[in-house]
Every structure is written in C-alpha cells, then in structure tokens.
Amino acid sequence: MELRRLKLLLLLANITGVVLVAGMDDVWVELRAPRFVVHHHSATLNCEHNVDSDSLYKVVFFKNGQRIMKFVRGRDPPYELYNITGADLNLLQLSPTSLTLDMLDFTASGTYACEIALETPLYSKVSKLHDLTVIVRQKNRPKIKIKHKKLSSSEHLEATCQSAPAHPAPHLTWFINNMKVDERLTIPHGAVNVHRHHHGMPLAITNSSLRFPLSSLQLFPNQTVDITCLSTIPSYASISEGFADVQNHTVTVNVVRLEPEPTQLPVKIISSELNSSQRISSRLLMFIVTLVCRFSHNFF
C-alpha cells in the first residue's frame, strides 16, 4: 500500500512540477461545488484547505484533468486562465481559491478538482474528484393514474406514475400516507426519451407502477389513503444541497365497506288453479256443516 501511494505521489510530482516531501499528512484540501446546476445558471467552485495563506504558493483548478485556472503567488499577473468549454469565467469574482462559472451549458458538465502547493516546504495536494452536472428542471408535476379510486381494505391499490420531461431523467419515489413505500412493491419501468429538446439536449421521462396491499395499513371503512409520487433530480438529497429539482403529486383513494350480496328467501308460489280448488272445498265444507245443523234441529 505504501509503495503504491509513493508511486502516485511521484506521478503527481511529475505532472505538477512540484517536489513532494513527507511529513505533511495533516494538510487537507477539498473542492466545494454544487453537484447539479440548472442550465444557464452559475456555479461557484471553492478550493478549501487548512494551509496558512502566507504559505500558500499555488492553486490550480481542473476540469476533466485539464487546467482551467492557475494562481501563483508573486507572479505578475498572478492568474493564468485556460480555455473552458460550456461556461463563462466571471473575472469579477475570481480569487486565489475560488472561481465562478456563468451561463453553464451542457458541455460544462464534467469532473472537477483543485490542487494547492506550498513553496516552503515544497509540497502539493490534490482534492478528491467532484462531479458537476448541468440539468433541465421539470416544468410540471408527475401524473398519477389510479385503477380504482374506491377500494375495500382487503384489496390491492394499483397505480402508475409518469414524470415530466427533464434532463437527466428524474427518479420516482412512492409514498402512502407520507410513508415511503417498500421498493419491492414498486416496478420501475426506466427512462424514455421524448420528442422534446432543450437547447439541443433531448429530454426524458421516467415511469413507475405500484401494487400496494391495503390490508397492511389496517384501515377501517370510510377512510381515505393518500398516494404520493415524488419526482426528483437526483435520486437522493445531499445534506448540504437537498434536491436539485423536485416535483410531487398526491391523489386520494376512498376505502369503502363492501356490503354482502342480499340473500333471497324461498317464496312459495301458489298457482291460480290451486286457489280455485281450495275455494270450492271451503264452500262444500260450509254447505255440509249447514245441512248437519238443520238436520239436528228438525230431529230434536
């Protein structure tokens, strides 16, 4: 490991022309810059370090391994500027450890870094690489389609979501009642280019579907469920920046009580012929009873 580290240091020394010496492990350098910048907006790159300003001899900014600005203390002029594609260097905001790029185009996307160097003792250190991406924001919220807006608590909620066009393609995240849905219940369908461009850059949309068991929520009838589709660039928010672009859409589904099918009781159907025979039998019985009564009366 030490041999590999030594080789890397020697390689860096050959590239920069600065002799590296041991004993400077406490020196740190970091490039602070946004990860995502909206098209034609500005970005400021800061080369932060813990070296005393009087000891700082040189600062160099890189894009994709190529120099874009170099500051050397004591030179006249102290700044040396290089060609940078896709952006305008703001000279009014230039400093030894900071530069601002204006009107960023898509070709300004790339990997940036910075390097600091000391003169006494001779030492230099390069920051970690930092990716910067120029984006096109979504102009509309995502679209949610619900298969059924009235469901029982034992059914599955089925829905689809489609983002608005953007660059790069947005990332979709589902929420049920403000709680993130387990990704195992979602089906990502990937990004698709649409027939729309922004200053020559093709835009893309993202699609996703959801199949969520309402039984897992332990809902009661006549309650509602809120379904939210969150569309973001990038897929996760950093602590320092948050999302570069975010849109969301929420729809409500009603959970209803499904009444059981009514049970039909058996009904006895009596035909008209049966009714007639019963009426005749009743009349005959009455006639017999009358005769018996008269006979009994005459006999006594």
Phi, psi and omega in degrees: 000316180295321179296319179295319179297320180296320178297319179296319179295319179294322177297316178297323179296321179293324182288315187271340182081011180252134179279130180264139179235157180281169177091012182239033183292340182280351179284133176229153178215140183214135176270118177258120181200158177292151176278329182226137180228134179291142181308132180070013171265184184249159177218136178252130180251122179246128176263097184267144183203176179242028179266139177300139184300328179289336180271345183287124183255319185213144174227132181230134173255140181236148167229122182052038178082357180253141180293138174240339175201141176225132175245131177231118181294134178095348178275159178226108000282157184283342184256140172234117185256142181241166180291133175229125182273142174086010181198158175252128179280122181278105184288334181289336181252018181280136175218170182301330184239014182210142173217150181241131178254127181254159174051053183294128174259176184294334179287352176282346176297140180166193182253125183244157177200167174220159182225139173244153180219142176254151178265322179224108356284162180292119184198146174215155180211139182252141178287170171292156179289145182229122180272133177235131183234131176272128188240165169242121183286158173287140178264345182225163177282161179293161180254128178250134173240127181253132180293316178222128180267356173233119184222158171272162184292350180262359184265174176261137174273121181244129183209160174231153179224140178227129180282167171281159179297143180196175173219125352290177181300135181292164175255137183254136178228134181263144174227140173242119183051046177068012176250133181297134181279140175303129184297343177290344178264003179245156178233105177284136180252008175079184182258148179226129175291140178250168182276053177223141180230152174235105183052044177088351181266121178293140180260159184223154174243161179236141179238146178209152177233160185225139172224100191244128178282115180293338179298335180288346180269349182054055183274156172255158178301153179068024171259168178240154178234130178264126179249125182239135172248118181257124182244117190226156166230117000275199183287335179224154181265134175279157182297321185278329187249330189075206178276142174285331178207136181212135174222152178211160180216135180234135174233159184244136178245137178269133174261117187246162174269122179272114180287141179291155178296134181297138180268127182271120179286149179293137181241128179278123182259123180251124181286161180293328179295320179293322179298320181295316181295324179293323179294321178296317180297322180293319179294319179297319180295320179295322181295317180296316180299321180295318179297318180298320181295315180295319181297318180296321182294316182291327182291322182268000000 
